[in-house]
């Protein structure tokens, strides 16, 4: 399912216009992005938690040449599913 499919499905089930659903979805995604940028986490009870995780610097091997390269430290977004979501997927 892509973003367009999600907007269509929500619009059909809620009775809202596609334009309104798209505005709400874009607002939600923007707020989650802003929270993660500032180091906060977004917790939706039962659904899951959006957060950031730090990856330390590490060494890796280039499979083509065999040379060792350094991968710099980074901060990456992560999602941890909540219990209700896990149960629904089972």
Backbone as JSON, one array per atom type, in Angstrom:
{
  "sequence": "XXXXXXXXXXXXXXXXXXXXXXXXXXXXXXXXXXXXXXXXXXXXXXXXXXXXXXXXXXXXXXXXXXXXXXXXXXXXXXXXXXXXXXXXXX",
  "N": [[0.86, -1.17, 0.0], [0.6, 2.19, -0.86], [1.04, 5.76, -0.28], [-1.07, 7.09, -1.62], [-2.99, 5.04, -1.88], [-3.51, 4.63, 0.83], [-4.64, 7.1, 1.57], [-6.96, 7.04, -0.06], [-8.29, 4.77, 1.02], [-8.75, 5.57, 3.71], [-10.34, 7.81, 3.26], [-12.59, 6.64, 2.08], [-13.53, 4.99, 4.19], [-13.97, 6.82, 6.27], [-15.57, 8.84, 5.28], [-14.69, 11.36, 4.79], [-13.31, 13.94, 2.67], [-10.88, 13.29, 0.08], [-8.96, 15.25, -0.09], [-9.04, 16.45, 2.46], [-8.25, 14.28, 4.06], [-5.69, 13.86, 3.06], [-4.45, 16.24, 3.88], [-4.52, 15.95, 6.67], [-2.99, 13.61, 6.98], [-0.5, 14.45, 5.91], [0.05, 16.46, 7.75], [0.32, 14.94, 10.1], [2.57, 13.33, 9.44], [4.47, 15.34, 9.15], [4.6, 16.38, 11.77], [5.56, 14.14, 13.2], [8.05, 13.88, 11.97], [9.25, 16.36, 12.69], [9.33, 16.05, 15.48], [11.1, 13.87, 15.75], [13.39, 15.0, 14.64], [14.04, 16.85, 16.6], [14.81, 15.2, 18.61], [12.91, 14.02, 20.18], [10.47, 11.45, 21.04], [7.69, 9.79, 19.52], [4.87, 8.46, 20.78], [2.34, 6.21, 20.26], [-0.07, 4.79, 21.9], [-0.61, 1.35, 21.93], [-0.3, 1.19, 19.17], [2.39, 1.92, 18.37], [5.84, 3.13, 18.64], [7.64, 5.86, 17.46], [10.98, 6.68, 17.14], [14.4, 7.84, 17.58], [17.57, 6.37, 16.98], [20.94, 5.95, 17.94], [23.76, 5.19, 16.02], [26.91, 3.84, 16.35], [30.26, 4.69, 15.24], [31.76, 2.52, 12.88], [33.67, -0.18, 11.46], [33.74, -1.53, 8.19], [33.73, -3.92, 5.49], [34.54, -3.61, 2.1], [32.98, -5.5, -0.25], [33.76, -5.88, -2.91], [36.42, -5.05, -3.21], [37.67, -5.8, -0.89], [38.78, -4.04, 0.82], [39.02, -2.22, 3.89], [36.66, -0.04, 5.27], [35.6, 2.98, 6.94], [32.61, 3.55, 8.57], [30.77, 6.32, 9.34], [29.49, 7.58, 12.53], [25.97, 7.78, 13.16], [22.57, 9.03, 13.33], [19.54, 7.42, 13.31], [16.12, 6.96, 12.18], [13.61, 5.02, 13.9], [11.15, 2.45, 14.39], [9.06, 0.99, 16.74], [6.88, -1.56, 17.18], [3.68, -1.61, 18.8], [1.85, -3.5, 21.34], [-0.89, -4.06, 20.63], [-0.82, -3.76, 17.84], [1.0, -5.76, 17.18], [-0.45, -8.02, 17.98], [-2.63, -7.86, 16.22], [-1.46, -8.43, 13.8], [-0.63, -11.02, 13.98]],
  "CA": [[0.0, 0.0, 0.0], [1.36, 3.43, -0.88], [0.35, 6.89, 0.35], [-2.33, 7.34, -2.33], [-3.92, 3.99, -1.47], [-3.88, 4.9, 2.22], [-5.57, 8.24, 1.54], [-8.23, 6.56, -0.63], [-8.95, 3.87, 1.98], [-9.22, 6.35, 4.86], [-11.42, 8.64, 2.76], [-13.77, 5.78, 1.9], [-14.03, 4.51, 5.49], [-14.34, 7.9, 7.17], [-16.53, 9.75, 4.66], [-14.04, 12.65, 4.56], [-12.79, 14.08, 1.31], [-9.48, 12.88, -0.08], [-8.15, 16.44, 0.18], [-8.96, 16.59, 3.92], [-7.46, 13.16, 4.58], [-4.3, 14.11, 2.69], [-3.96, 17.31, 4.74], [-4.3, 15.39, 8.0], [-1.86, 12.68, 6.9], [0.72, 15.25, 5.75], [0.29, 17.11, 9.05], [0.82, 13.91, 11.02], [3.93, 12.98, 9.06], [5.32, 16.5, 9.46], [4.79, 16.45, 13.23], [6.45, 13.04, 13.59], [9.39, 14.24, 11.49], [9.76, 17.45, 13.53], [9.63, 15.51, 16.8], [12.31, 13.06, 15.64], [14.51, 15.92, 14.41], [14.4, 17.49, 17.87], [15.24, 14.18, 19.56], [11.78, 13.48, 20.94], [9.84, 10.27, 20.45], [6.23, 9.87, 19.37], [4.32, 7.18, 21.24], [0.91, 6.01, 20.05], [-0.35, 3.62, 22.72], [-1.23, 0.24, 21.22], [0.18, 1.12, 17.79], [3.84, 1.83, 18.37], [6.65, 4.29, 19.0], [8.63, 6.37, 16.53], [12.08, 7.24, 17.9], [15.68, 7.82, 16.89], [18.61, 5.55, 17.62], [22.29, 6.34, 17.54], [24.65, 4.12, 15.57], [28.29, 4.26, 16.55], [31.15, 4.51, 14.1], [32.2, 1.13, 12.78], [34.42, -0.55, 10.27], [33.1, -2.53, 7.33], [34.59, -4.37, 4.41], [34.01, -3.49, 0.75], [33.03, -6.85, -0.78], [34.41, -5.94, -4.22], [37.88, -4.89, -3.13], [38.19, -6.36, 0.34], [39.34, -2.95, 1.62], [38.28, -1.82, 5.08], [36.22, 1.36, 5.25], [34.96, 3.42, 8.18], [31.25, 4.09, 8.42], [30.67, 7.29, 10.43], [28.35, 7.5, 13.44], [24.77, 8.42, 12.63], [21.31, 8.9, 14.05], [18.57, 6.88, 12.35], [14.77, 6.78, 12.7], [13.24, 3.62, 14.17], [9.76, 2.23, 14.8], [8.85, -0.21, 17.55], [5.44, -1.86, 17.16], [3.01, -1.8, 20.08], [1.25, -4.82, 21.56], [-2.12, -4.25, 19.86], [-0.43, -3.94, 16.45], [1.61, -7.09, 17.07], [-1.52, -9.02, 18.07], [-3.45, -7.79, 15.02], [-0.71, -8.98, 12.66], [-0.43, -12.47, 14.16]],
  "C": [[0.91, 1.24, 0.0], [0.49, 4.55, -0.28], [-1.0, 7.16, -0.3], [-3.38, 6.3, -1.95], [-4.42, 4.23, -0.05], [-4.89, 6.04, 2.3], [-6.93, 7.81, 1.01], [-8.99, 5.69, 0.36], [-9.53, 4.64, 3.17], [-10.41, 7.21, 4.45], [-12.71, 7.84, 2.63], [-14.37, 5.37, 3.24], [-14.54, 5.62, 6.38], [-15.41, 8.83, 6.6], [-15.96, 11.15, 4.45], [-13.54, 12.73, 3.13], [-11.32, 13.66, 1.27], [-8.55, 14.04, 0.25], [-7.96, 16.64, 1.69], [-8.08, 15.5, 4.53], [-5.99, 13.38, 4.27], [-3.69, 15.19, 3.57], [-3.65, 16.79, 6.14], [-3.09, 14.46, 7.99], [-0.54, 13.43, 6.76], [1.07, 15.98, 7.04], [0.86, 16.14, 10.06], [2.28, 13.57, 10.72], [4.91, 14.11, 9.36], [5.61, 16.61, 10.95], [5.71, 15.35, 13.73], [7.88, 13.36, 13.18], [10.01, 15.32, 12.36], [10.15, 16.95, 14.92], [10.92, 14.69, 16.77], [13.54, 13.93, 15.42], [14.99, 16.55, 15.71], [14.79, 16.49, 18.95], [14.14, 13.6, 20.41], [11.31, 12.17, 20.31], [8.34, 10.46, 20.44], [5.67, 8.51, 19.71], [2.82, 7.17, 21.05], [0.55, 4.69, 20.74], [-1.11, 2.58, 21.91], [-0.75, 0.09, 19.79], [1.69, 0.98, 17.75], [4.51, 3.14, 18.7], [7.63, 4.61, 17.88], [9.72, 7.02, 17.37], [13.34, 7.25, 17.04], [16.65, 6.96, 17.69], [19.96, 5.99, 17.08], [23.07, 5.09, 17.14], [26.07, 4.63, 15.73], [29.1, 4.04, 15.27], [31.62, 3.06, 14.07], [32.99, 0.92, 11.5], [33.67, -1.63, 9.51], [34.06, -2.88, 6.21], [33.86, -4.21, 3.08], [34.1, -4.87, 0.1], [33.73, -6.97, -2.14], [35.93, -5.91, -4.11], [38.48, -5.54, -1.9], [38.77, -5.3, 1.26], [38.43, -2.64, 2.8], [37.92, -0.35, 4.96], [35.58, 1.69, 6.59], [33.59, 4.0, 7.84], [31.05, 5.04, 9.6], [29.44, 7.04, 11.32], [27.17, 8.24, 12.85], [23.59, 8.23, 13.56], [20.27, 8.49, 13.02], [17.18, 6.79, 12.98], [14.47, 5.3, 12.9], [11.77, 3.59, 14.59], [9.69, 0.94, 15.58], [7.35, -0.43, 17.66], [4.92, -2.07, 18.57], [2.33, -3.15, 20.15], [-0.01, -5.05, 20.73], [-1.8, -4.47, 18.37], [0.17, -5.33, 16.24], [0.54, -8.17, 17.1], [-2.38, -9.03, 16.8], [-2.78, -8.44, 13.83], [-0.57, -10.48, 12.77], [-1.36, -13.29, 13.32]]
}
